[in-house]
Amino acid sequence: MDGRTATHATDGGSSESALYRRVWRWHFYAGLICLPFLVLLAVTGGLYLFKDPIEAWVYQPLLHVDARPGNALPAEPLVARALAVVPGTAARFVPPAAPGRSAEVGVRTETAGVVAVYLDPADGRVLGQVADRSRLMNVIKNLHSLALAGPLANLWIEVVAGWAIVLVVSGLFLWWPRGRSGGVLSVRGRFSQRLWWRDLHAVTGCVAAAALLFLAVTGMPWSAFWGEQFGRLTSTWGVGAPRYVWGGPPPSTLPWAGLPAVPWAASQTPLPQSASHDHLPVDGPAAMTTVEAQSIGLDKALQVFAGLGLPVGTPVRLPKGPQGVYSALHFADDVRELRVVHLDRYSGAVLADLGLKDYGLAGRVTEWGISLHTGRQFGLANELVMLAGCVAIVMLAVSAVVMWWKRRPRGRLAAPPRREADRAATVAIAVAALLGALYPLLGASMLVALLVDALVPTRWRQRFSL
């Protein structure tokens, strides 16, 4: 830290230095809370950016077959062969996207969840199987959200994302030049010096601030609490989830489980229902036999989807229960081509045909944000920009730890000091209140942090501060 920065951080007689100390203190504790999880998010997110090429390499024997002349088997015999290998209920079917690609049947089982069975479309030969929950990129995705550790851990990731926003805002305040030139856009000193690590941390944070803020904000719609509430409110207000062609959302609450990926806005709406058939048996094996006999069948549904212009290889969710529907999901790289189509399982009538144009303003903005967040929208360029953001997070974490280690006195936490005369500026309070109101879990954690900070005994502050 240069002399001017040190003056700002230690001169208790300056109102600016009091504000600087308080922001520095919040920045320090936000980093203490977030850094391990931010590194986890950065590493798993960086890997997930390259989901398709990684899975194409890992699961190559399951995804590719020898291209042979002649017609492929119909979809229904392929589903029957998959069920003969993995007993359960067929949940999805993914046709071969191109010659030389396998067909995939998702089978819902009682013990392993949905299991993907891969088959050679030419002769129905089973190539192998992978449970969805043990699929490599699904494991990485669940690590990214901490869903593997349960719902409370999933909520904690939302708190971390909120504190990441605090880190960016407070970090930019601390970086602000204030008449300095060194450590703003250039790194001073030598590798072994704390000044070098401090400047590396500041310059990296400044350059990557926009990307880090974008990643934190655009990841929020998929979060456990805020994302659910945001989806519910935007759907209620008509600015998020798509409006159905008949003028309102359908009454069904059938889940989206079974599809490999679902657009955010579509995940906020229930599925429509197939027309009720009062003459069908209510339950039992006979009921399902009657239902299947009257259903148009998967092959006919695929023909309807093809006639509607959906690309070859579009995943199809199969009906669940007598009122279930056939749902095709075209989860395109270009967000403008996203499309979800639902068919009545008995008549083949189109119950809903939804594209980005059907979403409300919040739904469209959110879908664009998520598409950029996951690196899909603009191909390799988009992936590299997001990867640079992930690398910057790791660099910031490493430089922060090294900088702290070089600064800390032995046996002390070396947190920035809080003095009784320090008062938070009105603008700082307003920014904190705004972020806390916008992200309630962040706001609640802020209040907890303030309470802990206020209750820490004076003798402990001497040990934990500079």
Buried (B, 14 or more C-beta within 10 A) or exposed (E): BBEEBEBBBBBEEEEEBBBBBBBBBBBBBBBBBBBEBBBBBBBBBBBBBBBEEBBEEBBEEBBBBEEEEEEBBEBBEBBEBBBEBBEBBBBBBBBBBEEEBBBBBBBBBEEBBBBBBBBBBBEBEBBBBBBBEEBBBBEBBBBBBBBEEEEEBBBBBBBBBBBBBBBBBBBBBBBEEEEEEBBBEEBBBEEEEBBBBBBBBBBBBBEBBEBBBBBBBBBBBBBBBBBEEBBEEBBEEEBBBBBBEEEEBBEBEBEBBBBBEBBBBBBBBBBBBBEEBEEBBEEEEEBBEBBEEBBBBBEBBBEBBBEBEBBEBBBBBBBBBBBBBBBBBBBBBEBBEBBBBBBBBBEBEBBBBBBBEBBBEBBBBBBBBBBBBBBBBBEEEBBEBBBBBBBBBBBBBBBBBBBBEBEEEEEEBBBBBBBEEBEBBEEBEEBBEEBBEBBBBBBEBBEEBEEEBEEBEEEEBEBEBB
